[in-house]
């Protein structure tokens, strides 16, 4: 009788363990396609109210149109070009008054400076390019190149 009880404990333990693993690893976040039209209107009102609290003027209809465009973007194919590095950087949700001025020049982005002259001309370092750049060349590596397999 002891052997049958051990098998029963093993089966029950595996079931409980699988349930705990599912609880820990389960992704229970809501998806864009789960949000209905009525809830989107509520979300747009909430976004507009929150942005008004931050000093930005936006009406709920504009916020709803932005949410619809966002859903359309997510349902489309991914872009052909890879996103720039650092896209996921955290930004201040409330821009300063100096940054919101309409006559403000765009900030200089060193990462894009070399891309603007990719067809030849002057490199981002200031030197003249003799040939157009084709392909990619790494500018930094964490490890030195090695012929050995790792």
N, C-alpha and C positions, 0 to 999 in steps of 0.2 A: 504494500500500500504506500510505502514511502516513496517509491520510484514514480508512481503515478502522480503523487502530489508534487514532486519536483518538476515533472513535465508541465503540470498545470501552472505552477508558479512561473516557469520559464515563459510560457505562452502569454500569461497575463502581464508579466513584466515587459515582454517585448511590445505588447499592445499599449501599455502605459508609456513606455519609452518613446514609441512612435508618436503618440499623441503629444507628449511634451516637446519633441523635436518639431512637430508641425506648429505648435503654439509659438515656439521661439523663432522659427524661420518663416512663418506665414507672412505674406505681404497683404495686409488688410486695408491698405490705403485705397481711397476712391479714385476712380479713373475719370477722364474727361467725358467718356461716352455714358457714364452713369448719371450725369447731371442733366436734369430735364429743363425744359423751357422756363417753367415757373421758378425753379430754383436758380437758374441763370439770372433771371430778373432780380431776385433777392440778392444774389452775389454781386451783381452790378451796383445795386443800391448800397450795399455794404462797402464796396470798393470806393464809390464816389464819396460816401460819408467819411471814410477813413482818410482819403486824400484831401478832403476839405479840412479835416483836422490838422493835416500837415501843412496847410496853407496853399494847396494846389486847387485850382478851380476846374471841376469836371462834373458833368451831369450824368445821371444814371444811364441815359440812352447811349452816350458815347462809351461808357464803360462796358455796356452790353455788346456794342459793336466790336469793341476790342476783344472781348471774350469769345465772340463768334469767330473773329479772325484767328484767334489763338487755336480754337478747336479745328478750324480749317487747316491751319498750318500743321498741327499735329497729325491730321489725317492724310496729309500729302506725303510724297516721297521725300527722303532726306536730301539735303542740299548736295550738289556736286562737289563744292569746295569744302575742305575741312575747316572747322571753326578755328579762329585764332587762339593761341595759347592764352590762358588767363581769363577766358570768358566767364568762368565761374567765380571770379573774385567778388567778394562782398562789397557792395557799394552803399553809401549813406542814403537811406530812403528819403531823407529830407534834404534837398540840395540847398546850399547856401545862397544868399542873395546875389553874390558875385557870379556864381555859376549859372544863374538863371537869366542873366542879362541877355538881351537879344542881339547886342552888337559885340558879343564876346567871340573871340577867335577860337577855333577848335584847338584842343590840346595837342601837342606834338607827341606822336607815338613812335618810339624808336623801332619797335618791331615792324611797323609798316613802312618806315623810311626807305629801307633797302628794296622793298617790293615795288615801290612806285617807279623805280628806275630799272626794272628787271630786264628790259629789252636792250640794255646798253647804257652808256652815258657815265654817270658818276655813281660810285658805290656809296653806301652809307658812311664809310670811313673817309670819304672825300677824294679817293683816288679815281683816276679815269679807268674805265673798263675797256679792254681791247676787243672782247667778243661778248655776244649776248650770253646770258646765263641760261643754261639748260639743265634740267633736273634739279636735284637738291644736293647740298653739301653740308655735312654737319659742322657746326661751329663750336660745339662743346661735347665732351663725352665724359662720363663718370669713370670709365676704365680705359686703359691704353689698348690699342688694337693688338690682337694676338692671333697667331696662326693656329694655336692649339684649340682643340674643341673643349668646351667647358662642360 
